[in-house]
Amino acid sequence: MIKAINFTNVNPVTLDEKNKIQKDINKIIKDNDFILGKSLKVFENNFAKLSKVKYATGCASGTDALLLALLSLNLKRNDEVIVPAMTYISTGLSVLLNNNKLILADIDKHSGLISINDILKKITKKTKAIIPVNLYGQKVNLKKLRESVNKRIFIIEDSAQSHFAYSCYNCPKGFKTKCCRKERNDKYADLSCYSFYPAKNLGAYGDGGLITTNNAKLHKKLLALRN
């Protein structure tokens, strides 16, 4: 017999958790703390701490997170931004909305993630940013990508469905046995973007987004831009 899976059951919560969430929602309503309030600040601080980065900036959606990240870099019209050819529409859409030139790079045949080798083939003098996308519980090898492009090109990590994920690229045991070292490679990106769409591994009751960075100047720009 086929069993239906309700849309929101992708993020199951216990009765105690539901009651706590409802209590917090009621407090937000009572305090009129709806937009950019204390609750968001607490969430930003907690997310940054768990991600082991300095700053987190909440916003309306994962798409907005990508667009705000691009806006914060002050790119010029028709500057080139490389994204994987296989990804959700928001990755490429953010580039077009920012009036940049969209460049598609092929994916790696083993992982389905963006191919670093193909990225290097697509880089030109006009390339200003790369948006690698983490998919299927995997993370792009950002350390290798950063070493390949140095600091002359911005890296915006699209982690819409990879909250708090880690990689094993620099683990001596590789992917063959149990992970011996959980490596957080977020630090190799200039900015990392997240989505809290209900179906994500960290979903919200509605939509939401967030950008993390260790760059104080970029964080300050993001706070102004999202406003």
C-alpha positions as CSV (number, residue, x, y, z in Angstrom):
1,M,0.0,0.0,0.0
2,I,1.3,3.4,-1.0
3,K,1.7,5.8,2.0
4,A,1.4,9.5,1.2
5,I,4.1,11.8,2.7
6,N,2.8,15.2,3.6
7,F,4.8,18.2,2.3
8,T,5.8,19.5,5.7
9,N,6.7,16.0,7.0
10,V,10.2,16.4,5.6
11,N,10.9,18.3,8.8
12,P,9.1,16.2,11.5
13,V,9.0,17.7,15.0
14,T,7.8,16.3,18.3
15,L,4.8,17.5,20.2
16,D,7.1,19.2,22.8
17,E,9.0,21.0,20.0
18,K,5.7,22.1,18.4
19,N,4.5,23.6,21.7
20,K,7.8,25.4,22.1
21,I,7.6,26.8,18.6
22,Q,4.0,27.9,19.1
23,K,5.0,29.6,22.4
24,D,7.8,31.5,20.6
25,I,5.5,32.5,17.7
26,N,3.0,33.8,20.2
27,K,5.7,35.9,21.9
28,I,6.8,37.4,18.5
29,I,3.2,38.4,17.8
30,K,2.7,39.9,21.3
31,D,6.0,41.9,20.9
32,N,5.3,42.9,17.3
33,D,8.8,41.6,16.6
34,F,8.0,40.7,12.9
35,I,10.8,42.2,10.7
36,L,14.5,42.4,11.6
37,G,13.8,42.1,15.3
38,K,15.3,40.5,18.3
39,S,14.3,37.0,17.3
40,L,16.1,37.3,14.0
41,K,19.3,38.6,15.7
42,V,19.3,35.6,18.1
43,F,18.9,33.3,15.1
44,E,21.7,35.0,13.2
45,N,24.1,34.7,16.1
46,N,23.2,31.0,16.7
47,F,23.6,30.2,13.0
48,A,26.9,32.0,12.8
49,K,28.2,30.1,15.9
50,L,27.1,26.7,14.5
51,S,28.6,27.5,11.1
52,K,31.9,28.7,12.8
53,V,31.8,32.0,10.9
54,K,31.8,35.6,12.3
55,Y,28.7,37.1,10.7
56,A,25.2,36.0,9.6
57,T,22.6,38.2,7.8
58,G,19.0,37.0,7.6
59,C,16.9,37.9,4.6
60,A,13.6,36.9,2.9
61,S,14.7,33.8,0.8
62,G,17.5,31.8,-0.6
63,T,17.2,33.6,-3.9
64,D,17.4,37.0,-2.1
65,A,20.5,35.7,-0.2
66,L,22.3,35.0,-3.6
67,L,21.2,38.3,-5.1
68,L,22.3,40.3,-2.0
69,A,25.6,38.5,-2.0
70,L,26.2,39.6,-5.6
71,L,25.1,43.1,-4.8
72,S,27.5,43.4,-1.9
73,L,30.5,42.8,-4.3
74,N,29.8,45.9,-6.4
75,L,30.1,44.1,-9.7
76,K,29.8,46.0,-12.9
77,R,27.3,45.3,-15.6
78,N,28.3,42.3,-17.8
79,D,30.9,41.1,-15.3
80,E,31.0,37.3,-15.7
81,V,29.8,35.0,-13.0
82,I,30.2,31.2,-13.3
83,V,27.6,28.8,-12.0
84,P,27.0,25.1,-12.5
85,A,24.9,24.1,-15.5
86,M,22.8,21.8,-13.3
87,T,21.3,23.7,-10.4
88,Y,18.0,25.2,-9.2
89,I,17.0,28.3,-11.2
90,S,17.8,30.7,-8.4
91,T,21.5,30.3,-8.8
92,G,21.5,31.6,-12.4
93,L,18.6,33.9,-11.9
94,S,20.4,35.9,-9.2
95,V,23.2,36.6,-11.7
96,L,20.8,37.9,-14.3
97,L,18.9,40.0,-11.8
98,N,22.2,41.7,-10.9
99,N,22.8,42.4,-14.6
100,N,25.9,40.2,-14.8
101,K,26.8,37.8,-17.6
102,L,25.8,34.2,-16.7
103,I,28.5,31.6,-17.6
104,L,27.6,27.9,-17.2
105,A,30.3,25.4,-16.2
106,D,29.8,21.6,-16.6
107,I,29.3,19.2,-13.7
108,D,31.6,16.5,-12.4
109,K,30.4,13.1,-13.7
110,H,31.1,11.4,-10.4
111,S,29.5,13.8,-7.9
112,G,27.1,15.9,-10.0
113,L,28.7,19.0,-8.4
114,I,30.3,21.8,-10.5
115,S,33.5,20.7,-12.2
116,I,36.5,22.7,-11.0
117,N,38.4,21.7,-14.1
118,D,35.6,23.1,-16.3
119,I,35.5,26.3,-14.2
120,L,39.1,26.9,-15.0
121,K,38.4,26.6,-18.7
122,K,35.6,29.2,-18.5
123,I,37.5,31.8,-16.6
124,T,38.3,35.0,-18.5
125,K,39.5,38.5,-17.7
126,K,35.9,39.4,-17.0
127,T,35.2,36.6,-14.5
128,K,34.5,38.2,-11.1
129,A,32.7,35.5,-9.2
130,I,31.9,31.8,-9.0
131,I,28.9,30.3,-7.4
132,P,29.5,26.6,-6.5
133,V,26.4,24.7,-5.4
134,N,26.3,22.0,-2.7
135,L,23.9,19.2,-3.6
136,Y,22.8,15.8,-2.3
137,G,24.6,16.0,1.0
138,Q,27.9,16.8,-0.8
139,K,30.0,19.9,-0.6
140,V,32.1,21.4,-3.3
141,N,35.9,21.2,-2.6
142,L,36.1,24.9,-1.8
143,K,39.7,24.7,-0.7
144,K,40.8,23.3,-4.1
145,L,38.6,25.9,-5.8
146,R,40.2,28.8,-3.8
147,E,43.7,27.5,-4.4
148,S,42.8,27.3,-8.2
149,V,41.5,30.9,-8.5
150,N,43.4,32.6,-5.7
151,K,41.8,35.7,-4.2
152,R,41.2,37.5,-7.5
153,I,37.8,35.9,-8.0
154,F,35.0,36.0,-5.4
155,I,33.4,32.7,-4.3
156,I,29.8,32.7,-3.3
157,E,28.8,29.3,-1.9
158,D,25.2,28.3,-2.7
159,S,24.4,26.1,0.4
160,A,20.7,26.4,0.1
161,Q,20.3,22.7,1.1
162,S,23.6,22.2,2.9
163,H,23.2,23.8,6.3
164,F,26.1,22.9,8.6
165,A,27.4,20.3,6.1
166,Y,31.1,19.3,6.1
167,S,33.5,17.7,3.6
168,C,36.1,15.0,3.8
169,Y,38.3,16.1,0.9
170,N,41.3,16.4,3.2
171,C,40.6,13.4,5.3
172,P,43.3,10.7,4.9
173,K,40.6,8.0,5.0
174,G,38.8,9.5,2.1
175,F,35.2,8.4,1.5
176,K,35.8,4.7,2.0
177,T,35.4,4.5,5.8
178,K,33.9,6.4,8.6
179,C,34.8,10.1,8.5
180,C,37.8,10.8,10.9
181,R,37.7,14.6,10.6
182,K,34.8,16.8,9.9
183,E,36.1,19.6,7.8
184,R,34.1,22.8,7.6
185,N,35.3,24.4,4.3
186,D,33.0,27.5,4.5
187,K,36.0,29.6,5.3
188,Y,37.3,29.3,1.7
189,A,34.2,31.1,0.4
190,D,33.8,34.9,0.6
191,L,30.0,34.4,1.2
192,S,27.8,31.4,1.9
193,C,24.0,31.6,1.1
194,Y,21.3,29.5,2.7
195,S,17.6,28.9,2.2
196,F,15.0,28.0,4.8
197,Y,12.2,26.9,2.4
198,P,10.1,24.3,4.1
199,A,11.5,21.4,2.2
200,K,15.1,22.2,3.1
201,N,17.0,20.2,5.7
202,L,16.5,23.2,8.0
203,G,13.1,24.4,6.9
204,A,10.9,27.2,8.2
205,Y,7.2,27.7,8.4
206,G,7.3,29.7,5.2
207,D,10.4,31.1,3.4
208,G,13.6,32.6,4.6
209,G,17.3,33.0,3.7
210,L,20.6,33.9,5.2
211,I,24.2,34.9,4.2
212,T,27.3,34.1,6.3
213,T,30.7,35.7,5.9
214,N,33.9,36.4,7.8
215,N,34.4,39.7,6.1
216,A,33.3,42.6,8.2
217,K,33.0,45.0,5.3
218,L,30.8,42.7,3.3
219,H,28.6,42.0,6.4
220,K,28.1,45.8,6.9
221,K,27.1,46.1,3.2
222,L,24.6,43.2,3.5
223,L,23.0,44.8,6.5
224,A,22.3,48.0,4.5
225,L,21.3,46.2,1.3
226,R,18.7,43.9,2.9
227,N,17.1,46.9,4.6
